[in-house]
Amino acid sequence: MTDAALLTALRHNTWANLEVLRFCAGLTPENLEWTVPGTYGSIHGTLQHIVGAEQGYLFTLTGGELPPAGPLPTDGLVPLDELRARAVTSAERLERILGGDFDATKHFRLRRGGTATGGVLVSQYLHHGSDHRAHIGTILGAHGLAGPSYDVWAYGFERGDVTPNPA
């Protein structure tokens, strides 16, 4: 059985990805091309990178199973609604993996060579999205836009796991 704290972290990651995708769906195509030095790339490119990387971690964790929709194309950006659908599918796949007989100490062969334990791969899945969502927040802020609140506290408030101070 999967630890409830791990499931909360995974579900926050999914929720945060979807919050950013929802917000970005309201931006213009020109806004989606914004970038600033020190970030991964454009907003749209960063969103696609997050989703594609999650599919890659799952490819490794499943021993080479491709996502149901196939891999993301490498020659262009896909629409945000497709990224959203893929993000949901990846989260569902990871929850099924973690809900089975997942062994966090098992080593998995990495495509770039070497191995990593399942625990490290799942941790990277979560960290990677957080890191790049912060890039998107930086890009938006540098262009004078306040992005959505997608941190763990906002997730907790939405779920009712965090309550406001009654003062």
Buried (B, 14 or more C-beta within 10 A) or exposed (E): EBEEEBBBBBBBBBBBBBBBBEBBEEBEEEBBBBBEEEBBBBBBBBBBBBBBBBBBBBBBBBEEEEBEEEEBEEEEBBEBEBBBBBBBBBBEBBBEBBEEEBEBEEEBEEEEEEEBBBBBBBBBBBEBBBEBBEBBBBBBEBEEEEBBBBBBEBBBBEEEEEEEEEE
